[in-house]
Amino acid sequence: MGDAPINKKGITAFFGIICLLACGCATVGPDYKAPAPSVPDKWGSDFKTGATGDISSLTAWWENLGDPVLSGLINQAVQGNLDLRDARARVVEARARRGISESGMFPSLDASGTARYSRGSSGTGDGNTRETYQAGFDAGWEVDVFGGVRRSVEASQADLEASQENLKDVRVTLAAEVALNYVDVRTYQARLSVAEANLKIQQETFEITDFKYQAGLVTALDVSKAKYNLKSTEAQIPGLRTNLKSAKNRLAVLLGASPGSLPGRLNEELDEIAPIPVTPVEIAVGVPADVLRHRPDVRQAERNLAAQTARVGVATAELYPKFSLTGSIGLESLSLGKLFNIDHRSTSFGPGSSWNIFDAGAIRQNIQVQTALQEQALVKYEAAVLSALEEVENAITAYTEEHIKFTALKDALSAAQEAAALANDQYVSGTSDFQEVLEAQRSLLSFQDQMTTSRGTITANLIRLYKALGGGWQAVSTEG
């Protein structure tokens, strides 16, 4: 019996219709348009210490502090920090997922082969044994007529870009955290030096007072006051040492090392007493619109919005029919030696279509789900913009006001030093009592400690300002 005739004209016409649909139909779903949030033209804070405009100094802002140890710590953290490694791995994951989405735009080809041995039952059949061999290729291609696959690729590309922005954001946070903990180390070292210097002075005062008591020149009350003043200062030192050690341990973890085991010479460099990094004279903060361009977290939120917008299109494409082309080439034989004989060839090909006509509204409900998620992503983007602007405003205010505080403390310290010297001279000459000396010493220590802390806070607030402006990610590769 001959083969049934194949209606090749019908298949060709069907194939032509699919191609025309693929070329002529627009991609369904909303086309993404980046939001344009309203931002002020200038900062509300009265920032008089720096320039505006060119903010290229944000690229490696820590270099502006002129501290090579800090620069070395940040460079080391880029190599070893675990959060940064995790963010890089997420970029690799997102890139691979984009590749998976792109594969849907191309045909698929499968190869198969089987060799089977069977034996029939002698009780119910002839009891003969049989060998069968099969080999073949199956090909299929779902034509992306309504753009569901293209929207999926669009979403995956936006996801990849969002993961890259997340990597940059981790980089910004890492640089700031390393710098803040480094400033803590130098600040606690300076405060320890102040406390130890005062402890030495108060020890001398106590010894002098005790000597005078032994000579009958002062009362036991003066000795007790000198002692509790000495011990009060001595009690501050363990807490400062604890905080210093904690800051060093935190630095080690940020660098991807065990606490107390910083790599290379960093342990020795941190143990050496060094001044708190001095802030530059001028700081370029730019305008509010610059924050939206430079803050990775804001750009990440925008890319997440773009990805979710594309997913609305993916869901919408499910409303429409799907068209595909399939084909197969096979070989079948009862003998392995004759498997590749052309007479044993079997072929099939042709177009196909499917359309989910009834699903109780599941597809439309999914479109609503994806649209609601798009709205949520938009809200998160707008919140990220407002949060970024707030963070910069707060950082500018904190930096500016701390400068004012430092100036006042500087004047107070100068007066306290003069008062301490006068109180000591008057006590020695017998024109004032010992209480004046103790009060002057306590005030001097307090102002010295406050001024040292304020100096560190100024630098820390500048670091927070650099972080709020989105500086630092440009200095490292974002490739995963």
PENOR-V515045 format. One line per field, one symbol per residue. burial: + if it has 16 or more other C-alpha atoms within 10 Angstrom, else -. A space follows every 10 residues. Layout:
burial = ???
This chain:
burial = ---------- ----+--+-- ++----+++- ---------- --+---+--- ----+-++++ ++-++----+ +-++-+++-+ +++++-++++ ++-++-++-- ++-++----- ---------- ---------- --++++-+-+ ++++++++++ ++++++++++ ++++++++++ ++++++++++ ++++++++++ ++-+++-++- -++-++--++ -++----+-- -++-+++-++ --++--+--+ +--+++++++ +++++++-+- -+---+---+ -----++-+- --+++++++- ++-+++++++ ++++++++++ +++++++++- -+++++-+-+ ++++----++ ----+----+ +--------- --+---+--+ +-++--++-+ ++-++--++- ++++++++++ -++--+--++ -++--++-++ -+++-++--- ---+-+++-+ ++++++++++ ++++++++++ ++++++++++ +++++--+-+
